[in-house]
């Protein structure tokens, strides 16, 4: 008890700035130790690093694709011979297909012209589209685009229909690419 009192008296004799600084150091050490202990029990370590690397790769790929899209001329992009529009190489055609996510109403309407049920569902239900997709068909080396419609037909029955086909050309806006024309199967 006596040694504790002596120790407290020595601490009281220290100047105020020294006491404040030692308190700050003590609090800092306690916070660092607390986080170290929490990291031992709840830290993600390798898993977090793997997630961060994956995200960095995704961002790098998105930047690369963005550069590619901005390098394409604005207007129609095609992959077949005999056209005045910008002709894509096979590799570029696949890349643009994989980047494209937009199917404008113009392409939907064009595809609906050859599918009577799709046209009915589309017009009867306020031009609503449930889902759109653009994907590369590795087996046939073609870009496939489509959409899913659901709703009522003129007969009153509800139906769900998928309209898909080969993308014949894209529209480049300089910012993104869009499906321009879908050839129905």
C-alpha positions in Angstrom: 0.0 0.0 0.0 2.8 2.3 0.9 4.7 1.7 -2.4 1.5 2.4 -4.4 1.1 5.7 -2.7 4.7 6.6 -3.4 4.2 5.7 -7.1 1.0 7.8 -7.3 2.8 10.8 -5.7 5.6 10.5 -8.3 3.0 10.5 -11.1 1.2 13.5 -9.6 4.6 15.4 -9.6 4.9 15.0 -13.4 4.0 18.0 -15.5 0.6 18.1 -17.1 1.8 17.7 -20.7 3.8 14.6 -19.8 0.8 13.1 -18.1 -1.4 13.8 -21.0 1.1 12.4 -23.4 1.5 9.2 -21.4 -2.3 8.9 -21.2 -2.5 9.2 -25.0 0.2 6.6 -25.5 -1.6 4.2 -23.1 -4.9 4.7 -24.9 -3.2 4.1 -28.3 -1.6 0.9 -27.1 -4.9 -0.4 -25.7 -6.7 0.4 -29.0 -4.0 -1.3 -31.1 -4.0 -4.4 -28.9 -7.8 -4.5 -29.0 -7.8 -4.5 -32.8 -5.1 -7.1 -32.9 -7.1 -9.4 -30.6 -10.3 -8.8 -32.7 -8.3 -9.5 -35.9 -7.1 -12.9 -34.4 -10.7 -14.0 -33.8 -12.6 -12.2 -36.6 -10.0 -11.3 -39.2 -10.4 -12.6 -42.8 -6.7 -12.4 -43.8 -6.1 -14.4 -46.9 -9.8 -14.4 -47.8 -10.0 -10.6 -47.8 -6.8 -10.4 -49.8 -8.2 -12.8 -52.4 -11.4 -10.8 -52.6 -9.5 -7.5 -53.1 -7.3 -9.1 -55.8 -10.4 -10.4 -57.6 -12.1 -6.9 -57.4 -8.9 -5.3 -58.7 -8.9 -7.7 -61.7 -12.5 -6.9 -62.4 -11.9 -3.2 -62.3 -8.8 -3.6 -64.6 -10.9 -5.7 -67.1 -13.7 -3.1 -67.0 -11.2 -0.3 -67.7 -9.8 -2.3 -70.6 -13.2 -2.9 -72.1 -14.2 0.7 -71.6 -11.1 1.8 -73.5 -12.0 -0.7 -76.3 -15.6 0.6 -76.5 -14.4 4.2 -76.6 -12.0 3.4 -79.4 -14.8 2.0 -81.6 -16.3 4.4 -84.1 -19.9 5.6 -83.4 -22.5 4.0 -85.5 -23.3 0.5 -86.7 -20.8 -2.3 -86.0 -21.2 -5.5 -88.1 -19.2 -8.7 -88.6 -20.1 -9.6 -92.1 -18.7 -8.6 -95.5 -20.3 -6.3 -98.0 -21.3 -3.3 -95.8 -20.4 0.3 -95.5 -20.5 0.1 -91.7 -17.5 -0.6 -89.4 -16.6 -4.3 -89.7 -15.6 -6.1 -86.5 -13.0 -8.9 -86.5 -14.1 -12.2 -85.1 -12.2 -11.5 -81.9 -13.6 -8.0 -81.5 -17.1 -9.3 -82.4 -16.9 -11.7 -79.4 -15.5 -9.0 -77.1 -18.3 -6.5 -78.1 -20.9 -9.2 -77.5 -19.5 -9.9 -74.0 -19.5 -6.2 -73.2 -23.0 -5.4 -74.5 -25.8 -5.5 -72.0 -28.4 -3.1 -73.6 -31.2 -4.2 -75.9 -33.1 -1.1 -77.0 -36.8 -1.1 -77.7 -36.0 -0.9 -81.5 -34.3 -4.3 -81.4 -37.2 -5.8 -79.3 -39.8 -4.5 -81.7 -37.9 -5.8 -84.7 -37.6 -9.3 -83.1 -41.3 -9.2 -82.2 -42.4 -8.7 -85.8 -41.7 -12.3 -86.6 -43.2 -13.8 -83.4 -46.9 -13.2 -83.2 -47.4 -14.3 -79.6 -44.5 -12.1 -78.4 -46.0 -9.1 -80.2 -49.3 -9.7 -78.5 -47.8 -10.1 -75.0 -45.5 -7.1 -75.5 -48.3 -4.8 -76.7 -51.1 -6.1 -74.3 -48.9 -5.7 -71.3 -47.7 -2.1 -71.8 -44.4 -3.0 -73.5 -43.0 -4.6 -70.4 -39.9 -6.8 -70.6 -39.2 -9.2 -67.8 -35.5 -9.9 -68.6 -33.0 -9.3 -71.3 -29.8 -11.1 -72.1 -26.8 -10.9 -74.4 -24.3 -13.9 -74.4 -21.7 -15.5 -76.5 -22.4 -18.9 -77.8 -19.0 -20.6 -77.9 -20.3 -23.7 -79.7 -21.5 -21.7 -82.7 -19.3 -18.6 -82.4 -22.3 -16.3 -82.4 -23.6 -13.6 -80.2 -27.1 -14.4 -79.0 -29.5 -11.8 -77.6 -33.0 -12.1 -76.3 -35.6 -11.1 -73.9 -38.3 -12.7 -71.8 -41.9 -11.5 -71.9 -44.8 -12.6 -69.7 -48.4 -11.6 -69.6 -51.8 -12.1 -71.2 -52.6 -12.9 -74.9 -55.6 -11.7 -76.7 -57.3 -15.0 -75.7 -56.9 -14.1 -72.1 -54.4 -16.8 -71.2 -51.2 -15.9 -69.4 -48.0 -17.0 -71.0 -44.3 -16.6 -70.7 -42.2 -16.5 -73.8 -38.5 -16.1 -74.6 -37.5 -14.5 -77.9 -33.9 -14.9 -78.9 -31.7 -14.8 -81.9 -28.4 -14.0 -83.4 -27.1 -10.4 -83.1 -26.5 -9.2 -86.6 -25.1 -5.8 -85.6 -24.5 -3.5 -82.7 -24.8 0.2 -82.3 -21.8 2.0 -80.8 -22.5 5.3 -79.0 -18.9 5.9 -78.0 -19.9 5.3 -74.4 -21.5 1.9 -74.7 -22.7 -0.7 -77.2 -26.2 -1.8 -77.8 -27.8 -4.6 -79.7 -29.1 -3.1 -83.0 -30.8 -6.0 -84.8 -31.7 -9.5 -83.6 -32.2 -12.2 -86.3 -34.9 -14.6 -84.8 -34.5 -18.3 -85.1 
